[in-house]
Amino acid sequence: MKKTLIFLLFLPLMVKSQNVDQEVEERIRQVENSLTPTVIYADSLLNGNITKRMEELKIKGISIAVIRNYKLDWAKGYGWADSAEGREVTTNTRFQAASISKSLNSLGVLKLVQDGKIDPEADINSYLRTWKFPYDTVSKDKKINLYNLLSHTAGLDIHGFPGYERSAPIPNIYQVLKGERPANTKKVRSLFEPGLKFKYSGGGTTISQLIVTDAALMLYADYMQLEVLSPLGMNNSSYKQPPSDTAVLASGYYMNGTRVPGKFHIYPEQAAAGLWTTPTDLAKYIIDCQLTLESRSRKVLSPEMMKKRMEPYIDSAAALGVFIQKRGDRKYFNHNGGNEGFVCTSYGSLEGGDGLVIMTNSENFNIIEELTNSVARVYGWKDFFKPEFRKIQKLAKEDLENFVGNFKLANDILTVSICGEDLCLQQNGQPQPGYKMIFTSNDDFSVSEVTSASFKAIRNDKGYVESLQLQQNGLNLALPRIK
């Protein structure tokens, strides 16, 4: 997914919700008015209103579902599914689940393990019939197993997939794995030996997709519908690519307000990024995981297999299709997602039956962070929300001038210029002044309205800023100065 930091167009917001009782309405009101970033400047809490924050952050549409005591407490949609068409977001609007697709994929894969069709610790080539993974010297004669693929410990490359415009040729799964045209990513190969450490790999998840089709002798989307989505009651979800019922789909938007060409991208990498769904349907998945852990459900997996799924494998946080986050004495299974024009998150507590799903047809993750913090505060998730308070530091004039220039971010150009007594950052000719740069030290800064992105200046031995280091949504990127 392409990361951008630029403005969206302002559009009025509309709201659709289900009928709820007065107590739930009060919780909704509190959540809508308690949006708070994790990093707080100037020692003041931001209790933002969702509508106002959507306007400030130029967010098109949001859909949210909140889980309480193993039940859906409420679900609600805000804003536009497609602004040009005048389609509002409702609780039935489908969004791209992006990498949350990997979590549901793991249910399907482990169902095959549970049914005795796959040995999860055997060489994956034992179950790949129509294509074999080409081991080389990098893997040091160690074999990749299914648990490696699901926990991102297989030592494989290809972090994620950009997808394909709807008018473009779409590769099949073999072309994706081989890196052959019309695939727009390189072949999936080893970076280091399997079982050594965590390395996120959408390429590895795509191999698990082929294992499913080879073992089940079914199309991937059909298998997932039959064995996972339908048993969970996720009737507003599908892995089918391209999707068929486009009337209920949200259109994706970039951060400058431009709609993704063709409304959304196609992802033949279905297991890694291809699920279309709603927060309400994903809440059904989370609740069933929670009930299964307590031996109160067996819709897809047995309690024993579900417990195995939630156990970190090699890495301390990466389990089988989910990440385990510890907040105080409580643990949550989580997965975020980001596709072209979409971002989302999902959380479920391992005990107590709490959770949430937030999906948006924007690339700005800030609103998701703030909404997640709001839900945690309102619902009393102990130790979940721990704000970081930062002091703002003013830079001397000569140090301000040291930052002025252009820096390369992938195919984009970030321009730093002086604006009054501060520095501002623009992307690709964004109208001045751009985003104000907020410094917490002489080297560390973030930019206004994009708190999910943090920057660090990399200097030479004379103190000259040669490059910037960007951290955003799990990515760590070097931005060299353009001379």
N, C-alpha and C positions, 0 to 999 in steps of 0.2 A: 504494500500500500504506500502510496506517495505521501510523504509528510509535508504539510504546508503550514504557514503561519499567517495567512492573509485573510482579508475581510470577506464576510458574506453580505448579501443584500438583505435589507430589513423588509420583513413582511409581517402583517398582523397574524396573531395566533388565535386558533380556535381549539376547543376542547371537547372530547367525547369521553364519557365514562359510564361504568355500569351503575345500577342502582345499589346503594350501600346504606347501612344504618348510620345513625347519628355518631356513634363512637368511632366508626371507621372514617366517617367524613371528617371528624376532628383530627384523626391521625394523618389523613391526606392533607388537610390544611397545614398542619405543622410541618410535614415533609416538604410541602411546596414553598414554605417560607423559612427554611432553615439550611439552605444550601451554603456549604462552607468548604473552602479549599483546605488541603492538608498543610500547605505552606502559607502562613499568614504574616503579612508585613505590617509594621507600625503598631504592633501589639493590639490590634482591633479585630474582633471576630466579624466575619461577613455572614450575616443571616440573610442570604439572598432569596428573593422570590423567583420561582422557576420561570414565570413568564418574562420577568424583567431580565433575568440572566440569559434566557434564550435570545432576547433582543440584543443584549450587550455583546454576547458571543456570536451573534448572527447564526444561530442554530435553526435549521428548517423544521425538523420534527423529532419528537421523542415518544417512546412508549415504555412503560414501566409496569412491573408486577412485583408485589411484595408478599412474602410468605411469612406467616406467623402461626406457631403451634401446629406445624405440619399441614397447613391449609393455605390456600390463596386468600390473603386478607383483602387485597384490592388490586385492580389493574386499571390503567388509564392512559389515554393518548393525548398528545399535545401537538399543535402546529400542523404542518403540511406533509402529507405523503408525497405530493407533487404540486408545487405552487402554481406552475403554469396551467395545469389542468384543474386547479381548484379542488383537489382531493385532500381531505383532512385525514390526519392520523386517527385511527380508531384502534380498539383493542384487537381487531381482526386484521389490521394491516400487517403484512409480512415484511420483515427486514432480513438482510443477509446476516446470518450468524457468524460469518467469517470463521475465525479459528475456534469458536465454540463448537463448530462442526466436529472438531477432533474429540470432544468429550462424548458426544452421542456415538461417534464412530467406535470408540473404545467399548461401548456396550455391545455393539454388533459383533466386534471381533471376539470379545470375551464370551459371548453367547456360543460361538463356534468352539471355543476352548471348553466351555461347560458341557457342550454336547459331545465332547470327545472327538471332534473332527480335526483338531489342531493341538499339537504339543507346544505350549507357549515358550518352552526353553530349548526347542530344537532349531536347527538351522532353517532360516526362512525359505531357503531354496528347496526344502523338502515339500513345501506346499505351494510354491510358485510353479505353475504348470506351463503357462503360456509365455513366460519371460523369466530369466534367471538373473539374480543380482551378480554382477561381474566383480567378484573379489579381486583384489590386487595386493601388492606388497604392503600397502599402507595399513591394511587390516591385520597384518602380522599373523596370518593363519588363524585368527580368531573369527568365529562365526556369529552373525547377527541373529538374535532371536526375536520373537514377537514382543516380549516385554521391553526389549531395547527400543523397538519402534514406537511403542505407546508411551514410553517415558523419556523419549529423546536422548537416549544413551547409546545409540547405535553408531555414533561417530560419523554421521552423514552430513552432507551439505544441503544447500537450497533451503534457506530459512523460510521464505514465504513465496506466494505467487501473486503477480499483478492482475491476473485474469485477462480476458479478451473482450474487445468491443463486439457487440452483437453482430456487426456487419463483417467482422474479420473471420478468416478460416479458423476453425477450432480443432486443435490436435486431439488425437485419442490418447489414452493413458500410456501406451507404449512409446509414443513420440515424446510425451512429457518426461518419462523416465529415462529415455535415451537422449533427450535434449535435441531432438530432430525437428526440423521445420514441419509445420508452422508453430511449434512450441516456442515460447519467448523466454524460456529459462534454460539453463545448462543441464546437462545430464546429471542424474543423482549418483554420487560417488562417495567413497570414504574420505574423510578428512584425517581420521586417526582410528586406532583400533576400537572395536566395540566394547562396551562395558567399563570404559575407563572413567568417563565423566559426562556431565550433561552438556548437550549442544542442541538447541532447538532446531528441528528439521521438519518442515512441511513436506520435504521430499521423502523422508522416512514414513510419514503418515500416508503418503500416496502409495508407497509399496504395500502398506497394510490394506489399502483399498483393493489392490489387485489380488492380494491373498484372499480377501472375502469373496470376490467374484470367482476365483479359481476353485476355492473350497466349496462354496455354496452352489456353483454352477448356475448363477443367476446374475442379472444386471445388478450393479451395486445399489442403485436407487430402489429397485424392487425389493431386494433383500432387506434393506434398512426399513422400508415401509412395513414389510411383513413381520419382521422380527423385533423391531424396536419402536418405531413411531406409532403404529396402530395399537400394540399392546399397552403403550403408555397413554393412549387417548390423545395423542398429538395429531389431531385431524386437520390442523391448519399449518402443517409442515410438510416439506418434501426436499429430498436431495436431487430431484430431477434437474438436469442441466442439458439444454436451456430449460428454464421453468415454463410451464404451460399456462397457468392462470395469471396473466400479467395484470389483470384489473385490480388485484388485491395487493400488489407489490409496491413498496415505497421506491421512489427514485433516489439514487445517490447524488450527493452534492459535494463539491470541493469547498474549501474554506473561503474562496472568493465569491461564493454564491452561484457559480456556474454548475449547471446540471451535468452529470457524467454523460458523455456522448452515448446515445442509445439508452439512457436512463440508468443502466447498470451494466456491469461486466459479467461475462460467463466464466464459470470455473469448472473445467473438466476434472480438476483436482477436488472431487466432491468430498472425500473424507476430510481433507485439510481445510476446505473453505467453501463448500458448495451448498450448505443447508440454508433454505429459506424458512423462516419460522416467526413466531410471535413470543413476546415475553410470557404470555399466559401459557403457551405450550411448553416453553422451557421451564416454567415453574412446575409443571406436571412432572417433568423429568427430574428436577431437583427433589421434589417431595417424594417421588418413588425411591430415589436413592436413599433418602433419609429413612423412609419406612422399611426398606429392605435391610438396611444396616441394623435395624431393631427387630428383624425377623417378622415384620408385619406385612410384607409384600414379597411376591416372587414373579412379578409381571414379566421381567426380562431375565434378571440374574438371581441366583440364590444368595442368601445372606453371606455365605462363605466366600463366594466369588466377588460380591460387592465389597466385602472387607478387604480382600486382596487388592481390588482395584484402587482402594483409598490408601494403600500403603506405599510410601516413597520407595522407589526402586533405584538403588545406587546413589542418586542425588537425594539430598535431605528434604527437598520440597517437591520434586517431580514424581507423581504417582502415575497410574496407568490411564492417561487421558485427562487428568486433572492435576492442578497444583494445590498443595496443602499449605495453607497459611495459618500460622499460630498467632493469635491475638490474645495476649494474657494467658489465661488458663483454657481458652477455647480455641478449637480448630475449625477451619472452613475449607471446603473444596471449591476451587475457583478456576475460571478460565475467562480471559479477555479475548476480544476479536477485533480485527481491522481489515476491511476490504476496501476497494476503490469506492469512496463516497460513503462508507459506513464504519461505525465503531460500536462496540457493545461490551457488556460485562455480565458475569453471573457469579453469585455466591450462594453457598448452602452450608449451614453449620452441620458439623458431624453429629452433634447432639443438640436437642432442644427444638428442632424444627423451624429454624429461622432461615430466611434467604431473600434474595432479590435478583431481578433481571432488569437491565436497562439497555435499550437499543435506540440508536439514532441514525438518521440518514445524513450525517455530517462526519467530517474527519476530525472534529475538535473533541478530544477526550476530556477536557476540563469539566464540561457539564456532567459527565458520568462520574468523575471523581467527587464533585461537589454534591451530587444527588446521593451517591453511596454514603458519604459522610452524614448527610442529612437523615437518611433512613437509620443509620447506626445510632445517631443521637436520639431520634424520636422513639425508636423501639428499644432503647436501652441495651444495645450490644456492648457489653462491658469490654473496655480496653481496645475496642475496634478503632475508634477515632482518637488519634493522638496528634493534635496539631503541632506543627513546628513553627515557632515564632522567630522571625528574623529581623534584625535591625538593618536599615537601609544605610549604605555608605556612599558618601559623595566623593567623586574622584577629582583630583586636581586637574586644572586645565590642560597641562602638558600630557597627562595620562589619558585624558579624553581624546586628544589628538592622535595618540598612539594606536587607538582602535579604528580610526577612520580608514575606510577602504572597502574592498569587495572580497567576499569569501565564497567559495564554491561548495554547494550542498547538492550532491548528485548532479542532476541536470539544471539546477537552479542557481541563481546568484543572490546572495544576501549582501546588502549594502549597509554599512554603518556610517552614519553622518552625525554631526553635532546639531542638536536642536535646542537652542537656548543655552541653559546651563547643564544639559544632559546629553546623552547619546540616544539615537533612535535607529531602529533596524527596519529595513524595507526588503521585500522579496520581489525580485523580477520586476522592478519598476513600479511597485505598489505606490499609490499616491502619498506624498509627504504629509505628515512627518513619519508615518509608519508606526511601529510599536516602540514605546519608551523602554529603554534598557534599565533594569532595576538591579543595582550592584549591592552585594552583601560583603564583598571584599574587593581588593583591587583586581582580582582575577575572575571572580565568580559573579554571574548575573543570570537573571531570567528576563522575560519580556512581558509587558503588560498584556493581560487577557489570555496568555498562553502559559499558565503556571505548570503545565505538564512538561514543559521544555526548560532545561537548565543548561547553561553554557559555562565553559571554563576557558580562559585565555591560556594559550601555550606560547611561552616567550623563549627567545634565544638568550644567550649569555649576556647580552647588552640590554635586556628587558623589552626588546621589540616584539610585538604580538605577531607571531608568524602564522598561527592558525587558531581555530576555535574547536573545542570539543563539545559536541551536542549530545545530551542524554534526553530521550523522550520515549515514553511508553515502552521501555525495555530495550530500546535501540541505543547504541553508542557509536556516534559517527564523528569522523575527523573532517573539519572544514578548512582546507588550506587557503591561505591568502592568495588572491590573484594579483600577480605583480605586473 
